[in-house]
C-alpha cells in the first residue's frame, strides 16, 4: 500500500513538472539611441563655416566607429521668411551637410536628407524671428541592428540578377559582387543597395 502511494505521489510531481511553462527567453536588447550633432548656419545661408566643418568632421569620425550605421541630416530654419522659402532653405542646408560628410569619407548611400523648414524649432519663437539656434542641421547617427552581412549581400545580388537584363562585365556592380563573394560584404553592400535603389527596386529584408 505504501509503495503504491509513493508511486502515485511521484507521478503527481511528474505531471506538475510537465505542466510548468518553459522559461521565457529574454527579449532582444533595444537598439542604441542615435548619436546626434548640430550644425548651425548664418541667417538665410546654407554655407558651412569653420565651426560647422569641425562638427561635421566629428560626426563623420563617430560614424566610422559604428558598423552598419546610417545618418539622417535634418535641416531647419528660423521663422523669418515664407514657409515655402524656408522649406527649400532647410533642404539646401541638409544637402550641404551631406556633401561635407561625403568629403569626410561617409558613403552617400548611408545618408538621408530631410528638410523641415520652420517645423521643430529648437527655441520656440513667434513669426519673423531670426533665432540663431533654429538655423541648424541635426545629424543623427543611427546604429542598425546586427544582421548577417554575407547573407544580405547575397540577397542583394540575387535581387539585382532577377530585376536587371544582366550583370555588366565591368563597373561598380560586378566589382561589388566580387567583394561579396570574396568575403568582404561591407564593401559591396552600399554599391548594390544604390544600384537597386536607382532602379527603383525594393531592397530585400536584412533579417
Backbone as a chain_set.jsonl record, in Angstrom:
{"seq": "XXXXXXXXXXXXXXXXXXXXXXXXXXXXXXXXXXXXXXXXXXXXXXXXXXXXXXXXXXXXXXXXXXXXXXXXXXXXXXXXXXXXXXXXXXXXXXXXXXXXXXXXXXXXXXXXXXXXXXXXXXXXXXXXXXXXXXXXXXXXXXXXXXXXXXXXXXXXXXXXXXXXXXXXXXXXXXXXXXXXXXXXXXXXXXXXXXXXXXXXXXXXXXX", "coords": {"N": [[0.831, -1.215, 0.0], [1.872, 1.231, 0.871], [3.881, 1.46, -0.998], [2.425, 1.795, -3.363], [1.277, 4.255, -2.839], [3.503, 5.947, -2.762], [4.326, 5.762, -5.425], [2.134, 6.966, -6.669], [2.314, 9.595, -5.683], [4.79, 10.378, -6.771], [4.18, 10.255, -9.482], [2.338, 12.316, -9.61], [3.939, 14.559, -9.079], [5.533, 14.488, -11.362], [3.695, 15.015, -13.399], [2.958, 17.593, -12.678], [5.377, 18.897, -13.068], [5.594, 18.674, -15.813], [3.574, 20.372, -16.58], [4.531, 22.876, -16.049], [5.373, 25.999, -17.451], [7.764, 26.574, -20.051], [10.838, 28.296, -19.464], [10.812, 31.741, -20.226], [12.355, 33.268, -23.023], [14.796, 35.827, -22.996], [13.951, 39.1, -24.129], [15.223, 40.665, -27.152], [17.872, 43.079, -26.867], [17.127, 46.609, -26.884], [17.728, 48.791, -29.743], [20.603, 50.955, -29.723], [20.381, 54.416, -28.677], [20.183, 57.076, -31.088], [23.185, 58.812, -31.948], [23.829, 62.236, -31.864], [24.54, 65.324, -33.616], [24.897, 68.873, -33.985], [24.721, 71.363, -36.445], [25.163, 74.721, -37.098], [23.89, 77.666, -38.804], [24.432, 80.795, -40.57], [22.155, 83.574, -40.926], [19.735, 83.124, -43.462], [21.379, 81.47, -45.023], [23.206, 78.738, -46.46], [25.773, 78.035, -46.221], [28.721, 76.513, -44.947], [30.481, 77.235, -42.033], [33.688, 77.499, -40.315], [33.407, 76.361, -37.758], [31.147, 74.742, -38.154], [32.186, 72.934, -40.014], [34.021, 71.594, -38.411], [32.326, 70.27, -36.602], [30.993, 68.561, -38.351], [33.127, 66.98, -39.174], [33.655, 65.663, -36.773], [31.27, 64.213, -36.541], [31.453, 62.536, -38.775], [33.679, 61.039, -38.035], [32.612, 59.717, -35.805], [30.656, 58.182, -37.05], [32.225, 56.365, -38.498], [33.144, 54.67, -36.568], [31.137, 52.968, -36.007], [29.626, 50.049, -36.957], [27.624, 49.336, -39.803], [25.93, 51.592, -39.656], [23.622, 54.357, -40.168], [23.02, 57.695, -41.415], [21.053, 60.511, -40.716], [20.385, 63.644, -41.95], [18.891, 66.453, -40.929], [17.397, 69.358, -41.89], [16.743, 72.707, -40.675], [15.073, 75.884, -40.174], [14.846, 79.361, -39.064], [12.01, 81.441, -38.116], [11.802, 83.559, -39.837], [10.965, 84.882, -43.028], [9.171, 83.264, -45.778], [7.142, 80.268, -45.481], [7.389, 78.445, -47.585], [9.817, 79.233, -48.804], [11.556, 78.788, -46.656], [11.345, 76.035, -46.328], [12.654, 75.089, -48.609], [15.176, 76.197, -48.123], [15.956, 74.876, -45.787], [16.307, 72.318, -46.785], [18.422, 72.743, -48.545], [20.419, 73.317, -46.705], [20.602, 70.845, -45.375], [21.519, 69.232, -47.474], [23.975, 70.447, -47.957], [25.356, 69.71, -45.684], [25.333, 66.949, -46.036], [26.956, 66.713, -48.361], [29.377, 67.584, -47.299], [29.847, 65.594, -45.397], [30.212, 63.393, -47.069], [32.615, 64.135, -48.288], [34.174, 63.765, -46.108], [34.419, 61.087, -46.039], [32.169, 59.512, -45.578], [29.857, 57.21, -46.892], [27.713, 58.189, -49.546], [25.365, 56.798, -49.905], [24.676, 56.071, -47.371], [23.489, 58.191, -46.164], [20.673, 60.096, -45.398], [18.639, 62.846, -46.324], [16.63, 65.445, -44.964], [14.248, 68.022, -45.123], [12.827, 70.355, -42.998], [12.021, 72.929, -42.706], [10.414, 75.514, -40.976], [9.466, 73.889, -39.024], [9.746, 72.055, -35.935], [11.173, 73.744, -34.092], [14.04, 74.65, -32.25], [14.259, 76.622, -30.36], [11.456, 78.056, -29.178], [9.649, 80.466, -30.89], [7.906, 83.454, -32.008], [6.408, 84.42, -35.204], [8.592, 85.515, -37.896], [11.098, 85.811, -36.573], [14.514, 86.019, -36.083], [16.131, 83.651, -34.995], [19.122, 82.339, -33.945], [19.636, 79.693, -32.978], [17.755, 78.153, -34.168], [18.426, 77.909, -36.789], [19.669, 75.442, -38.282], [21.21, 72.175, -38.819], [20.462, 68.952, -37.919], [22.372, 66.189, -37.205], [21.943, 62.84, -37.155], [23.167, 59.813, -36.046], [22.421, 56.636, -36.692], [22.455, 53.521, -35.398], [22.144, 50.432, -36.841], [20.392, 47.344, -36.22], [22.19, 44.325, -35.581], [23.048, 42.198, -38.306], [23.29, 39.499, -40.691], [25.721, 40.114, -42.761], [26.882, 38.856, -44.977], [24.872, 37.113, -45.886], [22.902, 38.982, -46.484], [24.148, 40.441, -48.504], [24.213, 38.505, -50.489], [21.48, 38.284, -50.971], [21.013, 40.804, -52.086], [22.523, 40.589, -54.444], [21.137, 38.499, -55.732], [18.652, 39.726, -56.073], [19.354, 41.805, -57.793], [20.145, 40.369, -60.087], [17.736, 39.19, -60.791], [16.105, 41.315, -61.483], [17.34, 42.836, -63.422], [18.613, 43.193, -66.786], [20.92, 41.842, -67.061], [24.186, 41.203, -65.673], [26.676, 43.614, -65.897], [29.874, 43.397, -67.569], [31.948, 44.939, -66.598], [32.483, 47.523, -64.118], [30.945, 49.242, -61.269], [28.982, 47.508, -60.123], [29.586, 44.683, -60.791], [32.07, 44.668, -59.525], [31.314, 45.112, -56.869], [29.87, 42.773, -56.405], [31.94, 40.953, -56.6], [33.372, 41.646, -54.325], [31.562, 40.823, -52.356], [31.514, 38.057, -52.828], [34.096, 37.486, -52.172], [34.156, 37.544, -49.485], [33.958, 40.027, -48.324], [31.566, 41.604, -47.593], [30.759, 44.1, -46.565], [31.94, 46.0, -48.169], [30.676, 45.665, -50.586], [27.909, 45.928, -50.2], [26.844, 48.713, -49.954], [27.12, 49.643, -52.626], [25.571, 47.858, -54.15], [23.084, 48.268, -52.958], [22.618, 50.925, -53.739], [22.494, 50.597, -56.528], [20.171, 49.06, -56.823], [18.305, 50.764, -55.641], [18.447, 53.012, -57.336], [17.342, 51.848, -59.574], [14.814, 51.663, -58.764], [14.016, 49.398, -57.356], [12.728, 47.481, -54.74], [14.527, 47.039, -51.689], [15.796, 43.973, -50.345], [14.781, 42.297, -47.26], [16.83, 42.597, -44.308], [17.011, 40.756, -42.311]], "CA": [[0.0, 0.0, 0.0], [2.775, 2.38, 0.951], [4.599, 1.553, -2.268], [1.51, 2.373, -4.348], [1.104, 5.669, -2.503], [4.707, 6.657, -3.194], [4.287, 5.824, -6.892], [1.113, 7.947, -7.023], [2.856, 10.921, -5.381], [5.832, 10.652, -7.76], [3.522, 10.537, -10.76], [1.721, 13.641, -9.498], [5.015, 15.543, -9.228], [5.983, 14.475, -12.751], [2.68, 15.712, -14.189], [3.061, 19.023, -12.349], [6.583, 19.427, -13.717], [5.335, 18.802, -17.253], [2.66, 21.485, -16.798], [5.21, 24.156, -15.852], [5.774, 26.592, -18.734], [9.203, 26.705, -20.291], [11.297, 29.651, -19.142], [10.73, 32.674, -21.357], [13.635, 33.786, -23.475], [14.901, 37.276, -22.798], [13.766, 39.85, -25.383], [16.475, 41.254, -27.639], [18.091, 44.431, -26.346], [16.714, 47.658, -27.822], [18.856, 49.419, -30.435], [21.101, 52.131, -29.0], [19.832, 55.709, -29.089], [21.032, 57.732, -32.093], [24.131, 59.847, -31.54], [23.458, 63.404, -32.669], [25.392, 66.513, -33.686], [24.174, 70.023, -34.531], [25.479, 72.307, -37.264], [24.39, 75.964, -37.147], [24.104, 78.464, -40.007], [24.093, 82.219, -40.551], [20.806, 83.864, -41.427], [19.486, 83.0, -44.904], [22.594, 80.918, -45.624], [23.438, 77.292, -46.384], [27.218, 77.845, -46.248], [29.298, 75.952, -43.727], [31.627, 77.961, -41.507], [34.734, 76.633, -39.765], [32.864, 75.588, -36.634], [30.274, 73.713, -38.717], [33.048, 71.919, -40.615], [34.595, 70.801, -37.323], [31.274, 69.384, -36.087], [30.769, 67.533, -39.37], [34.271, 66.071, -39.096], [33.429, 64.827, -35.591], [30.177, 63.297, -36.85], [31.974, 61.529, -39.699], [34.528, 60.144, -37.253], [31.746, 58.868, -34.991], [30.013, 57.219, -37.953], [33.178, 55.337, -38.917], [33.386, 53.74, -35.467], [29.937, 52.149, -35.813], [29.355, 49.22, -38.126], [26.253, 49.266, -40.292], [25.135, 52.743, -39.231], [23.104, 55.279, -41.172], [22.974, 59.082, -40.957], [19.973, 61.371, -41.19], [20.682, 65.074, -41.814], [17.594, 67.128, -40.954], [17.584, 70.805, -41.93], [15.742, 73.569, -40.046], [15.259, 77.334, -40.314], [14.077, 80.153, -38.098], [10.664, 81.758, -38.617], [11.811, 84.695, -40.759], [10.77, 84.427, -44.398], [7.964, 82.48, -46.039], [7.262, 78.842, -45.19], [7.871, 77.77, -48.794], [11.235, 79.538, -48.953], [12.29, 78.151, -45.568], [11.411, 74.596, -46.569], [13.73, 74.88, -49.581], [16.436, 76.555, -47.466], [16.316, 73.8, -44.854], [16.795, 71.192, -47.571], [19.763, 73.11, -49.024], [21.341, 73.15, -45.57], [20.804, 69.408, -45.15], [22.354, 68.718, -48.564], [25.329, 70.962, -47.754], [25.957, 68.855, -44.66], [25.564, 65.64, -46.661], [28.128, 66.814, -49.234], [30.57, 67.673, -46.457], [30.058, 64.266, -44.809], [30.769, 62.542, -48.121], [34.027, 64.512, -48.414], [34.877, 63.217, -44.937], [34.535, 59.641, -46.174], [30.923, 58.796, -45.309], [29.212, 56.872, -48.17], [26.492, 58.954, -49.815], [24.215, 55.91, -49.766], [24.352, 55.906, -45.947], [22.99, 59.466, -45.658], [19.355, 60.569, -45.824], [18.447, 64.263, -46.019], [15.248, 65.843, -44.71], [14.048, 69.447, -44.89], [11.629, 70.574, -42.177], [11.654, 74.336, -42.684], [10.197, 76.121, -39.655], [8.974, 72.885, -38.073], [10.732, 71.532, -34.991], [12.038, 74.817, -33.58], [14.796, 74.359, -31.036], [13.82, 77.694, -29.453], [10.121, 78.473, -29.608], [9.515, 81.91, -31.114], [6.806, 83.851, -32.863], [6.79, 84.55, -36.604], [9.566, 86.531, -38.325], [12.139, 85.979, -35.55], [15.798, 85.459, -36.53], [16.73, 82.955, -33.85], [20.269, 81.56, -34.452], [19.597, 78.277, -32.599], [16.816, 77.439, -35.041], [19.025, 77.768, -38.122], [20.571, 74.327, -37.977], [21.006, 70.818, -39.332], [20.715, 67.926, -36.916], [22.952, 64.959, -37.752], [21.661, 61.698, -36.278], [23.83, 58.571, -36.452], [21.527, 55.571, -36.241], [23.097, 52.202, -35.492], [21.166, 49.413, -37.181], [20.536, 46.07, -35.522], [23.139, 43.422, -36.22], [22.489, 41.274, -39.28], [24.279, 38.696, -41.412], [26.06, 40.894, -43.944], [27.137, 37.974, -46.112], [23.576, 36.65, -46.397], [22.215, 40.14, -47.068], [24.826, 40.755, -49.76], [23.749, 37.507, -51.451], [20.116, 38.674, -51.34], [21.116, 41.94, -52.999], [22.984, 40.089, -55.743], [20.033, 37.747, -56.341], [17.636, 40.691, -56.484], [19.856, 42.522, -58.969], [20.121, 39.463, -61.238], [16.348, 38.926, -61.173], [15.404, 42.519, -61.954], [18.095, 43.513, -64.469], [18.779, 42.414, -68.016], [22.17, 41.097, -66.96], [25.259, 41.857, -64.928], [27.71, 44.095, -66.834], [31.195, 42.77, -67.416], [32.791, 45.826, -65.809], [31.766, 48.595, -63.454], [30.825, 49.119, -59.809], [28.148, 46.385, -59.686], [30.354, 43.429, -60.724], [33.119, 44.803, -58.505], [30.663, 44.918, -55.568], [29.575, 41.345, -56.281], [33.207, 40.278, -56.331], [33.681, 41.889, -52.91], [30.694, 39.949, -51.558], [31.959, 36.669, -52.992], [35.419, 37.35, -51.561], [34.023, 37.616, -48.031], [34.006, 41.409, -47.869], [30.242, 42.143, -47.932], [30.601, 45.511, -46.171], [32.37, 46.83, -49.293], [29.769, 45.514, -51.712], [26.508, 46.231, -49.873], [26.385, 50.059, -50.332], [27.05, 49.789, -54.087], [24.415, 47.094, -54.623], [21.885, 48.977, -52.495], [22.421, 52.094, -54.601], [22.085, 50.134, -57.858], [18.765, 48.658, -56.758], [17.504, 51.951, -55.352], [18.38, 53.804, -58.566], [16.45, 51.145, -60.494], [13.503, 51.642, -58.097], [13.738, 48.036, -56.928], [12.739, 47.416, -53.273], [15.632, 46.292, -51.103], [15.348, 42.802, -49.587], [14.947, 42.444, -45.813], [18.165, 42.249, -43.829], [16.949, 39.648, -41.361]], "C": [[0.859, 1.256, 0.0], [3.52, 2.578, -0.365], [3.72, 2.191, -3.337], [1.328, 3.87, -4.121], [2.301, 6.489, -2.962], [4.732, 6.803, -4.709], [3.301, 6.88, -7.354], [1.618, 9.364, -6.8], [3.914, 11.307, -6.405], [5.229, 10.992, -9.11], [2.892, 11.915, -10.749], [2.763, 14.737, -9.685], [5.48, 15.622, -10.682], [4.998, 15.218, -13.652], [2.751, 17.21, -13.95], [4.268, 19.646, -13.041], [6.362, 19.612, -15.205], [4.451, 20.002, -17.564], [3.337, 22.833, -16.659], [5.651, 24.72, -17.198], [7.288, 26.694, -18.848], [9.645, 28.125, -19.965], [11.32, 30.534, -20.38], [12.126, 33.161, -21.729], [13.654, 35.305, -23.325], [14.706, 37.998, -24.127], [15.078, 40.446, -25.848], [16.648, 42.661, -27.108], [17.65, 45.479, -27.352], [17.916, 48.258, -28.525], [19.323, 50.653, -29.674], [20.498, 53.418, -29.543], [20.761, 56.368, -30.105], [21.967, 58.759, -31.45], [23.91, 61.052, -32.44], [24.476, 64.53, -32.55], [24.564, 67.632, -34.31], [25.127, 70.963, -35.252], [24.614, 73.561, -37.427], [24.824, 76.827, -38.334], [23.81, 79.94, -39.744], [22.705, 82.409, -41.151], [20.772, 83.789, -42.954], [20.7, 82.421, -45.642], [22.615, 79.403, -45.466], [24.93, 76.988, -46.436], [27.713, 77.366, -44.893], [30.496, 76.789, -43.289], [32.619, 76.98, -40.884], [34.215, 75.762, -38.628], [31.966, 74.452, -37.141], [31.1, 72.583, -39.321], [33.668, 71.02, -39.55], [33.577, 69.818, -36.761], [31.025, 68.242, -37.067], [31.904, 66.515, -39.367], [34.129, 65.129, -37.906], [32.339, 63.785, -35.867], [30.644, 62.186, -37.781], [32.857, 60.533, -38.958], [33.713, 59.194, -36.394], [31.071, 57.8, -35.841], [30.962, 56.056, -38.264], [33.474, 54.331, -37.808], [32.223, 52.78, -35.258], [29.67, 51.349, -37.081], [27.889, 49.239, -38.514], [25.367, 50.416, -39.873], [24.599, 53.512, -40.43], [23.057, 56.671, -40.556], [21.749, 59.757, -41.548], [20.364, 62.814, -40.903], [19.364, 65.834, -42.007], [17.797, 68.636, -40.846], [16.418, 71.571, -41.331], [16.063, 75.037, -40.358], [14.603, 78.038, -39.139], [12.753, 80.545, -38.753], [10.631, 82.991, -39.511], [11.704, 84.171, -42.193], [9.519, 83.58, -44.54], [8.215, 80.998, -45.75], [7.833, 78.089, -46.393], [9.372, 77.995, -48.991], [12.048, 78.8, -47.894], [12.375, 76.639, -45.743], [12.548, 74.281, -47.545], [15.095, 75.172, -48.959], [16.888, 75.441, -46.518], [16.859, 72.59, -45.603], [18.18, 71.488, -48.144], [20.792, 72.944, -47.906], [21.633, 71.678, -45.323], [21.706, 68.812, -46.226], [23.796, 69.214, -48.462], [26.069, 70.113, -46.725], [26.254, 67.475, -45.24], [26.82, 65.68, -47.528], [29.421, 66.864, -48.42], [30.878, 66.325, -45.794], [30.677, 63.311, -45.828], [32.251, 62.849, -48.322], [34.855, 63.981, -47.248], [34.937, 61.692, -44.957], [33.297, 58.845, -45.836], [30.263, 58.463, -46.649], [27.91, 57.658, -48.357], [25.254, 58.099, -49.617], [23.808, 55.693, -48.309], [23.707, 57.143, -45.35], [21.622, 59.776, -46.253], [19.226, 62.035, -45.435], [16.953, 64.564, -45.907], [15.213, 67.351, -44.514], [12.754, 69.672, -44.129], [11.236, 72.044, -42.083], [11.547, 74.881, -41.276], [9.695, 75.119, -38.624], [10.093, 72.407, -37.159], [11.701, 72.578, -34.482], [12.751, 74.365, -32.316], [14.451, 75.37, -29.945], [12.479, 78.199, -29.98], [10.048, 79.998, -29.71], [8.227, 82.176, -31.888], [7.271, 83.937, -34.304], [7.815, 85.655, -36.818], [10.623, 86.845, -37.257], [13.41, 85.282, -36.041], [16.528, 84.841, -35.343], [17.871, 82.051, -34.332], [20.189, 80.067, -34.142], [18.658, 77.462, -33.499], [17.357, 77.225, -36.45], [20.09, 76.673, -38.05], [20.256, 73.109, -38.84], [21.357, 69.854, -38.21], [21.21, 66.66, -37.614], [22.712, 63.842, -36.743], [22.329, 60.455, -36.854], [23.051, 57.419, -35.833], [22.213, 54.228, -36.474], [22.016, 51.165, -35.748], [21.44, 48.133, -36.396], [21.483, 45.162, -36.313], [22.424, 42.481, -37.19], [23.631, 40.562, -40.003], [24.595, 39.415, -42.722], [26.277, 40.011, -45.169], [25.822, 37.502, -46.74], [22.817, 37.791, -47.071], [22.835, 40.514, -48.412], [24.385, 39.772, -50.852], [22.326, 37.838, -51.908], [20.127, 39.837, -52.328], [21.542, 41.494, -54.388], [21.861, 39.346, -56.463], [18.961, 38.694, -56.86], [18.067, 41.443, -57.734], [19.761, 41.634, -60.214], [18.687, 39.237, -61.738], [15.686, 40.125, -61.843], [16.142, 43.269, -63.061], [18.233, 42.608, -65.68], [20.058, 41.586, -68.007], [23.205, 41.893, -66.195], [26.32, 42.326, -65.91], [29.057, 43.448, -66.553], [32.109, 43.607, -66.537], [31.923, 46.901, -65.148], [31.605, 48.329, -61.975], [30.021, 47.908, -59.354], [28.925, 45.066, -59.688], [31.497, 43.491, -59.709], [32.539, 44.583, -57.107], [30.332, 43.446, -55.347], [30.837, 40.549, -55.981], [33.625, 40.456, -54.875], [32.847, 40.976, -52.017], [31.18, 38.508, -51.624], [33.317, 36.42, -52.343], [35.369, 37.449, -50.037], [34.157, 39.007, -47.471], [32.673, 42.098, -48.176], [30.061, 43.613, -47.589], [31.011, 46.447, -47.3], [31.372, 46.787, -50.453], [28.349, 45.977, -51.458], [26.098, 47.643, -50.299], [26.216, 50.238, -51.844], [25.822, 49.07, -54.631], [23.109, 47.746, -54.171], [21.59, 50.171, -53.394], [21.929, 51.684, -55.983], [20.611, 49.744, -57.876], [17.863, 49.862, -56.514], [17.351, 52.823, -56.591], [17.429, 53.176, -59.581], [15.036, 51.027, -59.932], [13.049, 50.216, -57.761], [13.774, 47.994, -55.404], [13.904, 46.57, -52.763], [15.098, 45.106, -50.331], [15.525, 43.051, -48.089], [16.329, 41.971, -45.371], [18.146, 41.03, -42.912], [16.425, 38.396, -42.053]], "O": [[0.62, 2.203, -0.749], [3.762, 3.706, -0.794], [4.185, 3.018, -4.121], [1.237, 4.651, -5.069], [2.142, 7.59, -3.487], [5.116, 7.853, -5.224], [3.57, 7.611, -8.307], [1.383, 10.244, -7.628], [3.936, 12.449, -6.865], [5.697, 11.896, -9.802], [2.906, 12.612, -11.764], [2.509, 15.729, -10.368], [5.786, 16.707, -11.177], [5.4, 15.957, -14.551], [2.624, 18.005, -14.881], [4.201, 20.771, -13.536], [6.861, 20.564, -15.804], [4.537, 20.587, -18.643], [2.788, 23.843, -17.1], [6.241, 24.001, -18.004], [7.991, 26.877, -17.855], [8.882, 29.068, -20.178], [11.786, 30.126, -21.443], [12.962, 33.427, -20.865], [12.635, 35.972, -23.509], [15.236, 37.561, -25.149], [15.96, 40.71, -25.031], [15.661, 43.371, -26.917], [17.784, 45.267, -28.557], [19.018, 48.244, -27.977], [18.511, 51.328, -29.042], [20.147, 53.503, -30.72], [21.982, 56.241, -30.006], [21.581, 59.477, -30.528], [23.815, 60.903, -33.658], [25.169, 64.673, -31.543], [23.637, 67.369, -35.076], [26.192, 71.312, -34.741], [23.46, 73.468, -37.846], [25.958, 76.74, -38.806], [23.057, 80.293, -38.836], [22.162, 81.514, -41.798], [21.65, 84.312, -43.641], [21.007, 82.84, -46.758], [22.117, 78.855, -44.482], [25.328, 75.845, -46.663], [27.2, 77.756, -43.844], [31.415, 77.027, -44.072], [32.408, 75.768, -40.924], [34.539, 74.578, -38.541], [32.018, 73.336, -36.624], [30.761, 71.411, -39.163], [33.821, 69.817, -39.765], [33.911, 68.668, -36.475], [30.866, 67.092, -36.659], [31.667, 65.319, -39.538], [34.441, 63.942, -38.007], [32.467, 62.624, -35.478], [30.275, 61.026, -37.6], [32.797, 59.331, -39.214], [34.055, 58.019, -36.257], [30.928, 56.655, -35.414], [30.543, 54.899, -38.289], [33.999, 53.252, -38.08], [32.307, 51.877, -34.426], [29.506, 51.923, -38.158], [27.012, 49.166, -37.653], [24.156, 50.237, -39.744], [25.064, 53.34, -41.556], [23.053, 56.819, -39.334], [21.444, 59.595, -42.729], [20.642, 63.172, -39.759], [18.799, 65.854, -43.1], [18.303, 69.133, -39.84], [15.262, 71.164, -41.448], [17.179, 75.373, -40.752], [13.906, 77.425, -38.331], [12.413, 80.038, -39.822], [9.553, 83.432, -39.908], [12.284, 83.138, -42.527], [8.883, 83.221, -43.549], [9.356, 80.535, -45.773], [8.665, 77.196, -46.231], [10.109, 77.061, -49.307], [13.107, 78.249, -48.195], [13.367, 76.026, -45.35], [13.309, 73.334, -47.341], [16.065, 74.469, -49.24], [18.072, 75.111, -46.462], [17.765, 71.912, -45.119], [19.022, 70.592, -48.223], [21.907, 72.481, -48.146], [22.782, 71.302, -45.087], [22.563, 67.981, -45.926], [24.729, 68.501, -48.83], [27.258, 69.832, -46.876], [27.307, 66.898, -44.966], [27.659, 64.784, -47.442], [30.428, 66.266, -48.798], [32.044, 65.96, -45.648], [31.558, 62.519, -45.493], [33.056, 61.936, -48.505], [36.062, 63.773, -47.368], [35.44, 61.071, -44.02], [33.351, 57.616, -45.807], [30.119, 59.358, -47.481], [27.108, 57.772, -47.43], [24.207, 58.603, -49.209], [22.719, 55.187, -48.039], [23.403, 57.162, -44.158], [21.44, 59.725, -47.47], [19.649, 62.431, -44.349], [16.131, 64.02, -46.645], [16.06, 67.902, -43.81], [11.693, 69.227, -44.567], [10.232, 72.378, -41.453], [12.468, 74.734, -40.472], [9.516, 75.475, -37.459], [11.255, 72.36, -37.564], [12.909, 72.343, -34.44], [12.144, 73.771, -31.424], [14.362, 75.026, -28.766], [12.392, 78.707, -31.098], [10.344, 80.718, -28.756], [7.557, 81.255, -32.356], [8.406, 83.57, -34.609], [7.903, 86.603, -36.038], [10.994, 88.003, -37.064], [13.384, 84.097, -36.375], [17.432, 85.447, -34.769], [17.619, 81.088, -35.056], [20.625, 79.251, -34.953], [18.761, 76.237, -33.574], [16.798, 76.441, -37.217], [21.261, 76.947, -37.789], [19.212, 73.018, -39.487], [22.435, 69.942, -37.623], [20.545, 66.129, -38.503], [23.211, 63.889, -35.619], [22.091, 60.087, -38.004], [23.024, 57.25, -34.614], [22.51, 53.855, -37.609], [21.078, 51.034, -34.962], [22.565, 47.874, -35.968], [21.561, 45.23, -37.539], [21.315, 42.024, -36.913], [24.787, 40.979, -39.929], [23.826, 39.334, -43.68], [25.894, 40.383, -46.278], [25.675, 37.491, -47.962], [22.169, 37.594, -48.1], [22.12, 40.865, -49.351], [24.205, 40.163, -52.005], [21.999, 37.691, -53.086], [19.353, 39.858, -53.285], [20.997, 41.955, -55.391], [21.654, 39.538, -57.662], [18.424, 38.498, -57.95], [17.258, 41.693, -58.628], [19.343, 42.097, -61.275], [18.449, 39.108, -62.939], [14.8, 39.959, -62.681], [15.615, 44.248, -63.588], [17.996, 41.402, -65.601], [20.245, 40.721, -68.863], [23.108, 43.115, -66.086], [26.824, 41.519, -66.69], [29.332, 43.009, -65.436], [32.947, 43.068, -65.815], [30.791, 47.151, -65.561], [32.071, 47.307, -61.471], [30.328, 47.328, -58.313], [28.929, 44.377, -58.668], [31.848, 42.477, -59.105], [33.172, 43.955, -56.258], [30.491, 42.927, -54.242], [30.81, 39.593, -55.207], [34.164, 39.535, -54.261], [33.353, 40.422, -51.042], [31.25, 37.82, -50.606], [33.652, 35.285, -52.005], [36.407, 37.439, -49.375], [34.438, 39.177, -46.285], [32.642, 43.069, -48.933], [29.29, 44.308, -48.25], [30.5, 47.563, -47.394], [31.241, 47.752, -51.206], [27.651, 46.377, -52.39], [25.072, 47.776, -50.965], [25.282, 50.904, -52.292], [25.109, 49.611, -55.477], [22.135, 47.771, -54.924], [20.44, 50.401, -53.767], [21.054, 52.337, -56.551], [19.889, 50.057, -58.823], [16.789, 49.971, -57.105], [16.261, 53.32, -56.873], [16.786, 53.883, -60.356], [14.17, 50.386, -60.526], [11.87, 49.877, -57.867], [14.762, 48.431, -54.814], [14.224, 45.525, -53.329], [14.039, 45.212, -49.711], [16.315, 43.905, -47.687], [16.918, 41.072, -45.971], [19.162, 40.352, -42.758], [16.299, 37.348, -41.42]]}, "num_chains": 1, "name": "protein.A"}
